[in-house]
Amino acid sequence: MRRPAPRLYLITPPQFELDVFAPTLDETLHVGDIACLQIRLKQPDGTPVKDDTIRRAVEILCPLAQQHNVAVLLNDRPDLARELGCDGVHIGQNDMDYAQARTLLGDKAIVGVTCHASRHLAMLAGDAGADYVAFGAFFDTTTKDTSTRPKPDILTWWQEVMEPPCVAIGGITPENGDTLAAAGADFLAVSGGVWQHPEGPVAAVHAFNRIFDAYR
């Protein structure tokens, strides 16, 4: 059976001016098929921002994305995701564990789990009920420090043995994304490849959707 076409999973820049970024996001969401938006805010050194900064961003960006039928996930913080009405959360291996996040958010929320390059962690998350597992970083990225480099065949393996969708993340651009889509990624999670695209985010989304068109 032919799998569904891959889709774009947008991640916000780690820092942005909300009043400037919100209209840019709105324009970007208009131009292509985007499955979800992960709101991920970090200090320049990678440490968490203040809760009030997250609250303000979510209060503006969440309804904006949802009106485009784009699911909104909050990075790291199931507690704030529940408080602020997000559609779900993305958790890393050092955040609240999956079972706790699911209990806090309920069965209808989306809970995705970072699994780096580990097939074992991915199978544990999938068997526990995670809505998706994320592998990466596949390429060099300036968005966060990474120490793992999975090969694209981990995506092919996942499609062969497990049901939940898989997300490819880390340094993905329109120039290298097709390799991961062909290998089996259900979603390409992209931050800098959209927001730092030399022709702008609208052009980047168009470019990613041209990749996905081959699978539709």
Residue frames relative to the residue before (quaternion, step in Angstrom):
aa qw qx qy qz dx dy dz
M 1.0000 0.0000 0.0000 0.0000 0.00 0.00 0.00
R 0.4457 -0.7017 0.4899 0.2627 3.54 -0.85 0.97
R 0.3994 -0.7246 0.5060 0.2436 3.56 -0.85 0.95
P 0.6147 -0.5409 0.4077 0.4042 3.60 -1.19 0.41
A 0.6058 -0.5578 0.4165 0.3853 3.56 -1.19 0.49
P 0.5314 -0.6053 0.4727 0.3576 3.60 -1.05 0.65
R 0.1842 -0.7765 0.5948 0.0970 3.55 -1.26 0.47
L 0.5341 -0.6360 0.4663 0.3046 3.52 -1.30 0.39
Y 0.1452 -0.7506 0.6438 0.0316 3.52 -1.03 1.01
L 0.1799 -0.8259 0.5295 0.0716 3.56 -0.21 1.28
I 0.1128 -0.7502 0.6470 0.0765 3.54 -1.16 0.72
T 0.4754 -0.6776 0.4724 0.3029 3.56 -0.85 0.90
P 0.5738 -0.5057 0.4734 0.4369 3.57 -1.24 0.18
P 0.5750 -0.6130 0.4051 0.3597 3.61 -1.08 0.57
Q 0.7669 0.1043 -0.0905 0.6267 3.58 1.23 -0.47
F 0.1722 0.7716 -0.6028 0.1080 3.56 -1.07 0.73
E 0.4578 -0.6130 0.5600 0.3180 3.50 -1.36 0.36
L 0.4453 -0.7510 0.4138 0.2578 3.55 -0.37 1.26
D 0.6750 0.5075 -0.3055 0.4398 3.58 0.88 -0.88
V 0.6718 0.4590 -0.2876 0.5053 3.58 1.18 -0.51
F 0.7007 0.4979 -0.2793 0.4279 3.55 0.90 -0.94
A 0.6082 0.5972 -0.3686 0.3709 3.62 0.92 -0.82
P 0.7087 0.4179 -0.3042 0.4801 3.68 0.72 -0.82
T 0.5984 0.5468 -0.3662 0.4569 3.60 1.11 -0.57
L 0.6430 0.5112 -0.3141 0.4760 3.56 0.99 -0.84
D 0.6431 0.5342 -0.3264 0.4410 3.58 0.89 -0.91
E 0.6597 0.4989 -0.3020 0.4739 3.57 0.92 -0.90
T 0.6654 0.5187 -0.3015 0.4442 3.58 0.95 -0.90
L 0.6729 0.5082 -0.2995 0.4463 3.59 0.96 -0.83
H 0.5974 0.5928 -0.3541 0.4079 3.58 1.20 -0.39
V 0.7573 0.5135 -0.2025 0.3490 3.54 1.01 -0.84
G 0.8297 0.0871 -0.0459 0.5494 3.62 1.14 -0.15
D 0.6415 -0.5104 0.4085 0.4014 3.51 -1.36 0.04
I 0.0679 0.7859 -0.6053 0.1065 3.57 -0.47 1.25
A 0.3645 -0.7762 0.4768 0.1934 3.56 -0.63 1.14
C 0.8168 -0.1060 0.1212 0.5540 3.56 0.81 -0.94
L 0.2735 -0.7175 0.6172 0.1720 3.49 -1.39 0.30
Q 0.1573 -0.7578 0.6258 0.0966 3.55 -0.83 1.00
I 0.2411 -0.7477 0.6034 0.1370 3.55 -0.78 1.05
R 0.0715 0.8002 -0.5801 0.1339 3.53 -0.42 1.32
L 0.0195 0.8139 -0.5752 0.0798 3.56 -0.34 1.29
K 0.0630 0.7887 -0.6055 0.0854 3.56 -0.84 1.02
Q 0.5325 -0.5667 0.5151 0.3605 3.52 -1.31 0.38
P 0.6712 -0.4990 0.3436 0.4272 3.63 -1.16 0.35
D 0.6995 0.4390 -0.2784 0.4904 3.61 1.13 -0.55
G 0.6133 -0.5962 0.3280 0.4010 3.58 1.29 0.20
T 0.5356 0.6214 -0.4113 0.3973 3.59 1.26 -0.06
P 0.6426 -0.5514 0.3584 0.3932 3.61 -1.16 0.46
V 0.4115 -0.6549 0.5695 0.2783 3.53 -1.27 0.48
K 0.6604 -0.4973 0.3715 0.4225 3.57 -1.26 0.17
D 0.6159 -0.5724 0.3980 0.3669 3.55 -1.12 0.69
D 0.6495 0.5283 -0.3314 0.4350 3.60 0.94 -0.78
T 0.6025 0.5389 -0.3540 0.4703 3.59 1.14 -0.57
I 0.6441 0.5023 -0.3131 0.4846 3.58 1.01 -0.82
R 0.6454 0.5357 -0.3253 0.4367 3.57 0.89 -0.93
R 0.6766 0.4967 -0.3023 0.4518 3.57 0.84 -0.96
A 0.6560 0.5090 -0.3151 0.4596 3.58 0.95 -0.85
V 0.6768 0.4894 -0.2989 0.4616 3.58 0.87 -0.94
E 0.6422 0.5449 -0.3325 0.4244 3.59 0.92 -0.83
I 0.7038 0.4227 -0.2561 0.5102 3.59 1.15 -0.62
L 0.7680 0.4204 -0.2129 0.4337 3.57 0.74 -1.07
C 0.6114 0.5871 -0.3648 0.3852 3.59 1.00 -0.72
P 0.7130 0.4139 -0.2949 0.4831 3.67 0.67 -0.88
L 0.5916 0.5736 -0.3676 0.4312 3.57 1.10 -0.65
A 0.6982 0.4511 -0.2711 0.4854 3.59 0.91 -0.92
Q 0.6623 0.5306 -0.3151 0.4249 3.57 0.89 -0.90
Q 0.6272 0.5303 -0.3536 0.4477 3.60 1.06 -0.55
H 0.6534 0.4426 -0.3049 0.5330 3.56 1.33 -0.20
N 0.4698 -0.6809 0.4210 0.3720 3.60 1.31 0.18
V 0.4312 0.6522 -0.4785 0.3996 3.54 1.09 0.85
A 0.3868 -0.7237 0.5223 0.2320 3.59 -0.70 1.07
V 0.2404 -0.7762 0.5718 0.1131 3.56 -1.04 0.83
L 0.0692 -0.7841 0.6167 -0.0037 3.54 -0.77 1.13
L 0.2742 -0.7436 0.5864 0.1674 3.55 -1.06 0.76
N 0.4208 -0.7147 0.5031 0.2431 3.55 -0.90 0.91
D 0.8901 0.1456 -0.1135 0.4167 3.54 -1.12 0.87
R 0.8084 0.3618 -0.1238 0.4476 3.59 0.96 -0.80
P 0.1746 -0.8063 0.5590 0.0831 3.62 0.08 1.23
D 0.6199 0.5635 -0.3511 0.4183 3.59 1.02 -0.73
L 0.7106 0.4262 -0.2580 0.4968 3.57 0.89 -0.90
A 0.5771 0.5740 -0.3804 0.4391 3.60 1.09 -0.58
R 0.6686 0.4810 -0.2946 0.4846 3.55 0.98 -0.85
E 0.6608 0.5289 -0.3045 0.4368 3.58 0.87 -0.95
L 0.7943 0.3753 -0.1522 0.4528 3.56 0.88 -1.00
G 0.5461 -0.6733 0.3773 0.3258 3.59 1.23 0.16
C 0.3025 0.7391 -0.5400 0.2658 3.58 1.06 0.66
D 0.5627 -0.6103 0.4404 0.3420 3.56 -1.25 0.37
G 0.7981 -0.1584 0.1049 0.5718 3.57 1.21 -0.28
V 0.4162 -0.6931 0.5461 0.2195 3.50 -1.34 -0.30
H 0.2214 -0.7181 0.6366 0.1734 3.51 -1.30 0.48
I 0.0716 -0.8239 0.5621 0.0022 3.58 -0.65 1.10
G 0.3533 -0.7143 0.5701 0.2000 3.51 -1.20 0.74
Q 0.6996 -0.4753 0.3323 0.4174 3.53 -1.30 0.08
N 0.7180 0.4153 -0.2487 0.5002 3.60 1.20 -0.41
D 0.5509 0.5874 -0.4031 0.4347 3.59 1.27 0.20
M 0.7513 -0.2814 0.2823 0.5261 3.58 -1.25 -0.39
D 0.4630 -0.6996 0.4521 0.3028 3.60 -0.86 0.86
Y 0.7159 -0.4912 0.2881 0.4040 3.53 -1.27 0.50
A 0.6700 0.5175 -0.3198 0.4255 3.61 0.80 -0.96
Q 0.6584 0.4969 -0.3129 0.4708 3.58 0.97 -0.81
A 0.6523 0.5130 -0.3183 0.4582 3.58 0.95 -0.86
R 0.6537 0.5072 -0.3165 0.4640 3.58 0.95 -0.83
T 0.6443 0.5152 -0.3254 0.4620 3.58 0.94 -0.83
L 0.6790 0.5003 -0.2893 0.4527 3.57 0.94 -0.86
L 0.7826 0.3746 -0.1777 0.4643 3.57 0.89 -0.96
G 0.4674 -0.6944 0.4394 0.3260 3.60 1.15 -0.45
D 0.7047 -0.5220 0.3120 0.3655 3.52 -1.32 0.37
K 0.6860 0.5150 -0.2953 0.4206 3.59 1.07 -0.65
A 0.5801 0.5984 -0.3758 0.4053 3.59 1.19 -0.36
I 0.4390 -0.6424 0.5579 0.2886 3.53 -1.29 0.46
V 0.0104 0.7739 -0.6328 0.0232 3.56 -0.88 0.99
G 0.0356 -0.8014 0.5966 -0.0237 3.55 -0.56 1.22
V 0.2301 -0.8026 0.5465 0.0658 3.55 -1.09 0.77
T 0.3943 -0.6863 0.5653 0.2321 3.54 -0.99 0.93
C 0.0490 -0.8144 0.5782 0.0024 3.58 -0.87 0.97
H 0.4145 -0.7447 0.4454 0.2744 3.59 1.30 0.25
A 0.7239 -0.3630 0.2882 0.5109 3.61 -0.56 -1.15
S 0.5046 0.6959 -0.3813 0.3400 3.57 1.28 0.31
R 0.3354 -0.7281 0.5662 0.1919 3.55 -0.67 1.10
H 0.6218 0.5533 -0.3435 0.4349 3.57 1.03 -0.71
L 0.6759 0.4746 -0.2973 0.4790 3.59 0.84 -0.93
A 0.6410 0.5318 -0.3285 0.4453 3.57 1.00 -0.76
M 0.6720 0.4857 -0.3037 0.4694 3.59 0.92 -0.83
L 0.6109 0.5336 -0.3510 0.4678 3.59 1.06 -0.69
A 0.6774 0.4857 -0.2927 0.4685 3.58 0.91 -0.92
G 0.6630 0.5092 -0.3057 0.4558 3.57 0.93 -0.87
D 0.6757 0.4870 -0.2919 0.4702 3.56 0.92 -0.87
A 0.6498 0.5232 -0.3157 0.4521 3.59 1.12 -0.64
G 0.6207 -0.5786 0.3337 0.4105 3.57 1.22 -0.38
A 0.3148 0.7616 -0.5139 0.2385 3.59 1.22 0.24
D 0.4871 -0.6806 0.4711 0.2785 3.56 -1.04 0.79
Y 0.7722 -0.0898 0.0021 0.6290 3.56 1.25 -0.36
V 0.2538 -0.7103 0.6235 0.2054 3.52 -1.34 0.28
A 0.2363 -0.7762 0.5730 0.1157 3.56 -1.10 0.76
F 0.1482 -0.7764 0.6099 0.0574 3.54 -0.92 1.02
G 0.4333 0.6887 -0.5131 0.2733 3.59 -1.06 0.71
A 0.5915 -0.0066 -0.7546 -0.2841 1.50 -2.47 -0.01
F 0.4164 -0.7338 0.4863 0.2271 3.54 -0.89 1.00
F 0.7898 0.1447 -0.0586 0.5931 3.57 1.13 -0.66
D 0.6704 -0.4644 0.3718 0.4434 3.56 -1.28 0.19
T 0.0081 -0.8012 0.5975 -0.0335 3.54 -1.00 0.87
T 0.3285 -0.7368 0.5586 0.1927 3.54 -1.12 0.72
T 0.4999 0.6872 -0.4113 0.3297 3.58 1.27 -0.15
K 0.7960 -0.0705 0.0668 0.5975 3.59 1.04 -0.75
D 0.5593 -0.5732 0.4678 0.3738 3.55 -1.26 0.34
T 0.0137 -0.8018 0.5969 -0.0244 3.56 -0.89 0.94
S 0.1794 -0.7932 0.5746 0.0917 3.54 -1.13 0.63
T 0.6835 0.4519 -0.2903 0.4943 3.59 1.24 -0.03
R 0.0733 -0.7741 0.6282 0.0293 3.54 -1.17 0.69
P 0.1070 -0.8034 0.5829 0.0578 3.60 0.09 1.19
K 0.4243 -0.6611 0.5473 0.2890 3.53 -1.23 0.44
P 0.6429 -0.5595 0.3486 0.3899 3.61 -1.06 0.60
D 0.6004 0.5927 -0.3822 0.3769 3.61 1.07 -0.54
I 0.5100 0.6163 -0.4443 0.4033 3.63 1.20 -0.14
L 0.6185 0.5343 -0.3338 0.4696 3.58 1.17 -0.60
T 0.6350 0.5189 -0.3175 0.4762 3.58 1.04 -0.80
W 0.6372 0.5253 -0.3156 0.4674 3.57 0.96 -0.90
W 0.6597 0.5175 -0.3233 0.4388 3.57 0.84 -0.94
Q 0.6566 0.5137 -0.3170 0.4522 3.59 0.90 -0.87
E 0.6749 0.5111 -0.2940 0.4437 3.58 1.07 -0.66
V 0.8085 0.3248 -0.1405 0.4703 3.60 1.01 -0.73
M 0.7976 0.2659 -0.1188 0.5282 3.63 1.11 -0.50
E 0.4891 -0.6961 0.4627 0.2494 3.56 -1.25 0.55
P 0.6502 0.5301 -0.3700 0.3992 3.67 0.76 -0.82
P 0.5812 -0.5922 0.4218 0.3656 3.60 -1.11 0.57
C 0.2438 -0.7442 0.5989 0.1677 3.55 -1.27 0.42
V 0.2474 -0.7571 0.5969 0.0967 3.51 -1.13 0.87
A 0.2164 -0.7404 0.6216 0.1366 3.57 -0.99 0.88
I 0.0172 -0.8169 0.5734 -0.0600 3.55 -0.88 0.98
G 0.6972 0.5219 -0.3405 0.3544 3.54 -1.25 0.42
G 0.8615 -0.1271 0.0484 0.4892 3.57 -0.32 1.26
I 0.3878 0.7477 -0.4646 0.2734 3.60 1.21 0.40
T 0.0378 -0.7817 0.6218 -0.0311 3.54 -0.99 0.99
P 0.6634 -0.4745 0.3644 0.4494 3.61 -1.21 0.08
E 0.6409 0.5452 -0.3257 0.4311 3.58 1.17 -0.51
N 0.7960 0.2785 -0.1623 0.5123 3.62 1.03 -0.60
G 0.4899 0.7152 -0.4060 0.2893 3.58 1.24 -0.22
D 0.6007 0.5923 -0.3726 0.3867 3.57 1.06 -0.66
T 0.5871 0.5817 -0.3665 0.4273 3.60 1.08 -0.66
L 0.7056 0.4546 -0.2573 0.4788 3.57 0.95 -0.89
A 0.6096 0.5312 -0.3492 0.4736 3.57 1.07 -0.66
A 0.6709 0.4952 -0.2948 0.4667 3.57 0.95 -0.88
A 0.6596 0.5229 -0.3094 0.4425 3.58 1.07 -0.69
G 0.6950 -0.4962 0.2785 0.4397 3.59 1.16 -0.39
A 0.3960 0.7182 -0.4941 0.2887 3.61 1.19 0.15
D 0.3396 -0.7248 0.5634 0.2044 3.56 -0.94 0.90
F 0.7796 0.0916 -0.0352 0.6186 3.54 1.19 -0.65
L 0.2254 -0.7170 0.6387 0.1648 3.53 -1.20 0.64
A 0.2029 -0.7858 0.5771 0.0913 3.56 -0.58 1.19
V 0.0172 0.8357 -0.5372 0.1131 3.53 -0.49 1.26
S 0.0800 -0.7616 0.6409 0.0532 3.53 -1.07 0.83
G 0.7967 0.3113 -0.1728 0.4883 3.59 0.14 -1.26
G 0.6150 0.5780 -0.3419 0.4134 3.58 1.09 -0.68
V 0.6849 0.3899 -0.2699 0.5532 3.56 1.28 -0.27
W 0.7657 0.4113 -0.2329 0.4362 3.58 0.54 -1.16
Q 0.7480 0.3483 -0.2108 0.5242 3.61 1.15 -0.52
H 0.3167 0.7575 -0.5146 0.2470 3.58 1.20 0.32
P 0.5380 -0.6704 0.3956 0.3234 3.62 -0.82 0.91
E 0.7290 0.3764 -0.2369 0.5203 3.59 1.17 -0.47
G 0.6491 -0.5355 0.3095 0.4428 3.57 1.27 0.21
P 0.6661 -0.5537 0.3331 0.3726 3.58 -1.22 0.49
V 0.6032 0.5541 -0.3749 0.4342 3.60 1.03 -0.63
A 0.6591 0.4952 -0.3011 0.4793 3.57 0.93 -0.89
A 0.6329 0.5395 -0.3351 0.4428 3.58 1.02 -0.75
V 0.6595 0.4967 -0.3148 0.4683 3.59 0.90 -0.88
H 0.6193 0.5241 -0.3440 0.4728 3.60 0.98 -0.75
A 0.6644 0.5081 -0.3098 0.4521 3.59 0.93 -0.87
F 0.6559 0.4889 -0.3221 0.4765 3.60 0.93 -0.78
N 0.6726 0.4962 -0.3186 0.4472 3.58 0.91 -0.77
R 0.5740 0.5470 -0.3896 0.4685 3.60 1.16 -0.37
I 0.5992 0.5320 -0.3594 0.4783 3.60 1.10 -0.60
F 0.7107 0.4791 -0.2642 0.4422 3.55 0.81 -1.03
D 0.5547 0.6340 -0.3912 0.3706 3.60 1.13 -0.59
A 0.6128 0.5725 -0.3494 0.4178 3.59 1.09 -0.65
Y 0.7145 0.4334 -0.2435 0.4923 3.59 1.19 -0.44
R 0.5810 0.5949 -0.3769 0.4081 3.61 1.23 -0.04
